[in-house]
Amino acid sequence: MNFNWVKTNKWIKKIFNHLVWDIPNSENKIYLTFDDGPIPEVTEWVLDVLKSENIKATFFCIGDNIKKHPEVYRRILQEGHQTGNHTFNHLNGWKTKTNYYIENFKLCETEHSKLNPEHSFLFRPPYGKIKPSQSREIRQLGYKIIMWDVLSYDFDQNISEEKCLKNVISNTSQGSIIVFHDSLKAEKNLKYALPKAIQILKNKGFTFDVIK
């Protein structure tokens, strides 16, 4: 399975309904998520923005980055945000044997547990690429597989900052799970789009929450 489009089609959500695409609610909540951290500078900048706006988000962390930058991971937790598993080495599930993929997923789980013993049971497959066998094993371990309703494409250096912002504000609706990336690759688009998106979405009456 590979899901790389800006707005996820409702039929895809129905076909793959064992995955979490959005979170219906009656409170106009939406869910900001950040993939690929934690790293100094970029993740810390995101945390500063979220703190200034008094909103919470969910960070899908790479295990190797948690190991390298435990202080940044701790700050995510200390400031009331949620974290989830994003494999230890940002693996492409399509190109990885299931047994190795699960081992790598568990390595990431170990890094979470060292700093956050009561860590969440949330997982997002890197690139949105995961085999049915991998998905099944991870869900059998009690994890929810969190996909997305809106993809910002901040990581795509061929799109403009304005396009990245438009991707988010034009496609977000009540219950949307929105993907940004706290990575060096996404930094330019992220730093332009995130603060503006938050302000516009707030003005539209949306509120922000963590995924549980």
C-alpha positions as CSV (number, residue, x, y, z in Angstrom):
1,M,0.0,0.0,0.0
2,N,1.3,3.5,-0.9
3,F,-0.8,6.6,-0.2
4,N,0.9,9.7,-1.5
5,W,-1.7,12.3,-2.4
6,V,-2.7,15.6,-0.8
7,K,-6.3,14.7,0.2
8,T,-7.1,11.1,0.9
9,N,-10.1,9.8,-1.1
10,K,-13.1,8.6,0.9
11,W,-13.1,5.3,-1.0
12,I,-9.5,4.6,0.0
13,K,-10.6,5.2,3.6
14,K,-13.4,2.7,3.2
15,I,-11.3,0.0,1.5
16,F,-8.5,0.3,4.0
17,N,-10.7,0.9,7.1
18,H,-8.3,-1.0,9.4
19,L,-6.0,2.1,9.1
20,V,-6.8,5.4,10.8
21,W,-7.2,8.2,8.2
22,D,-9.0,10.8,10.2
23,I,-10.7,11.1,13.6
24,P,-14.4,12.1,13.4
25,N,-15.5,14.4,16.2
26,S,-18.1,17.0,17.0
27,E,-15.7,19.6,18.4
28,N,-14.1,20.8,15.2
29,K,-10.8,19.2,16.2
30,I,-8.0,18.6,13.8
31,Y,-4.7,16.8,14.3
32,L,-1.3,18.1,13.4
33,T,1.4,15.4,13.0
34,F,5.1,15.6,12.4
35,D,7.2,12.8,10.9
36,D,10.9,11.9,10.9
37,G,12.3,13.7,14.0
38,P,13.3,14.4,16.6
39,I,16.3,16.5,15.6
40,P,17.8,19.7,17.0
41,E,16.9,23.0,15.4
42,V,13.9,21.8,13.3
43,T,12.0,19.9,15.9
44,E,12.9,22.5,18.5
45,W,11.6,25.3,16.1
46,V,8.3,23.3,15.7
47,L,8.0,23.0,19.5
48,D,8.5,26.7,19.9
49,V,5.8,27.5,17.3
50,L,3.3,25.1,19.0
51,K,4.1,26.5,22.4
52,S,3.5,30.0,21.3
53,E,0.2,29.0,19.8
54,N,-0.7,26.9,22.8
55,I,-1.6,23.8,20.7
56,K,-0.6,20.1,21.0
57,A,0.5,17.8,18.2
58,T,1.7,14.2,17.6
59,F,5.3,13.4,16.6
60,F,6.0,10.1,14.7
61,C,9.7,9.6,15.7
62,I,12.5,7.6,14.1
63,G,14.1,5.4,16.7
64,D,17.7,6.3,15.6
65,N,16.9,10.0,16.0
66,I,15.4,9.3,19.5
67,K,18.7,7.6,20.4
68,K,20.8,10.4,19.0
69,H,18.7,13.3,20.4
70,P,17.1,12.1,23.6
71,E,16.9,15.7,25.0
72,V,14.7,16.8,22.1
73,Y,12.4,13.7,22.5
74,R,12.1,14.5,26.2
75,R,11.1,18.1,25.4
76,I,8.3,16.8,23.1
77,L,6.9,14.8,26.1
78,Q,7.5,17.6,28.7
79,E,5.5,20.0,26.6
80,G,2.5,17.7,26.5
81,H,2.7,16.4,23.0
82,Q,2.1,12.8,21.8
83,T,4.7,10.5,20.2
84,G,4.5,7.5,17.9
85,N,6.7,4.9,16.3
86,H,8.1,5.6,12.7
87,T,10.5,2.6,12.6
88,F,14.1,2.8,13.7
89,N,15.6,3.5,10.3
90,H,12.8,5.0,8.3
91,L,12.2,1.8,6.4
92,N,10.2,1.5,3.1
93,G,7.9,-1.4,3.9
94,W,7.5,-2.4,0.2
95,K,11.3,-3.0,0.0
96,T,11.7,-4.7,3.3
97,K,11.1,-8.3,4.4
98,T,8.3,-8.5,7.0
99,N,10.5,-10.1,9.7
100,Y,13.1,-7.4,9.4
101,Y,10.6,-4.6,9.2
102,I,9.0,-5.9,12.5
103,E,12.4,-6.1,14.1
104,N,13.1,-2.6,13.1
105,F,9.7,-1.4,14.4
106,K,10.5,-3.1,17.7
107,L,13.9,-1.4,17.9
108,C,12.1,1.9,17.7
109,E,9.6,0.8,20.3
110,T,12.6,0.1,22.6
111,E,13.9,3.6,22.2
112,H,10.5,5.1,23.0
113,S,10.2,2.8,26.1
114,K,13.6,3.9,27.5
115,L,12.5,7.6,27.8
116,N,8.7,7.1,27.9
117,P,7.8,3.8,29.6
118,E,4.0,4.5,29.1
119,H,4.5,5.3,25.4
120,S,1.5,5.4,23.0
121,F,0.6,2.5,20.7
122,L,0.6,4.6,17.5
123,F,2.6,3.8,14.4
124,R,3.0,5.5,11.0
125,P,4.7,3.7,8.2
126,P,7.4,5.8,6.5
127,Y,6.4,6.9,3.0
128,G,2.9,5.4,3.7
129,K,4.3,2.1,2.3
130,I,3.5,-1.0,4.2
131,K,2.7,-4.6,3.3
132,P,-0.5,-6.2,4.5
133,S,1.6,-8.7,6.5
134,Q,3.5,-5.9,8.2
135,S,0.3,-4.1,9.0
136,R,-1.3,-7.2,10.4
137,E,1.6,-8.0,12.7
138,I,1.8,-4.4,14.0
139,R,-1.9,-4.2,14.7
140,Q,-1.8,-7.6,16.5
141,L,0.8,-6.0,18.8
142,G,-1.9,-3.6,19.8
143,Y,-0.9,-0.6,17.7
144,K,-3.1,1.7,15.7
145,I,-1.7,2.5,12.3
146,I,-2.1,6.2,11.7
147,M,-2.2,7.4,8.1
148,W,-3.5,10.9,7.1
149,D,-6.3,12.9,5.6
150,V,-4.1,15.8,4.4
151,L,-0.4,15.6,3.2
152,S,1.4,18.9,3.1
153,Y,4.2,17.8,0.8
154,D,6.6,20.0,2.8
155,F,9.3,17.4,2.0
156,D,9.0,18.0,-1.8
157,Q,11.6,20.6,-2.7
158,N,10.0,20.9,-6.2
159,I,6.9,22.6,-4.8
160,S,6.7,26.2,-3.6
161,E,6.2,27.3,-0.1
162,E,2.8,28.8,-1.1
163,K,1.7,25.4,-2.6
164,C,2.6,23.6,0.6
165,L,0.4,26.0,2.6
166,K,-2.4,25.7,0.1
167,N,-2.3,21.9,0.3
168,V,-3.1,22.1,4.0
169,I,-5.6,25.0,4.2
170,S,-7.6,23.9,1.1
171,N,-8.0,20.3,2.2
172,T,-8.4,20.3,6.0
173,S,-11.8,19.5,7.4
174,Q,-13.2,18.5,10.8
175,G,-11.3,15.4,12.0
176,S,-8.4,15.8,9.5
177,I,-5.0,14.3,10.3
178,I,-2.4,16.6,8.7
179,V,1.2,15.6,8.0
180,F,4.2,17.8,8.2
181,H,7.8,16.8,8.7
182,D,10.3,18.0,11.3
183,S,13.3,17.2,9.0
184,L,16.0,19.2,7.3
185,K,14.6,18.3,3.9
186,A,11.2,19.8,4.7
187,E,12.6,22.8,6.7
188,K,12.1,25.5,4.1
189,N,8.5,24.7,3.3
190,L,7.7,23.9,6.9
191,K,8.9,27.2,8.3
192,Y,6.8,29.1,5.8
193,A,3.7,27.0,5.9
194,L,3.2,25.8,9.5
195,P,2.7,29.2,11.3
196,K,0.5,30.5,8.5
197,A,-1.5,27.3,8.4
198,I,-2.1,27.4,12.1
199,Q,-3.4,30.9,12.0
200,I,-5.7,30.3,9.1
201,L,-7.1,27.1,10.5
202,K,-7.6,28.8,13.9
203,N,-9.5,31.6,12.1
204,K,-11.7,29.0,10.5
205,G,-12.7,27.8,13.9
206,F,-10.6,24.6,14.2
207,T,-9.0,23.4,17.4
208,F,-6.0,21.1,17.7
209,D,-5.5,17.9,19.7
210,V,-3.1,15.0,20.0
211,I,-3.9,11.5,18.6
212,K,-4.6,9.0,21.3
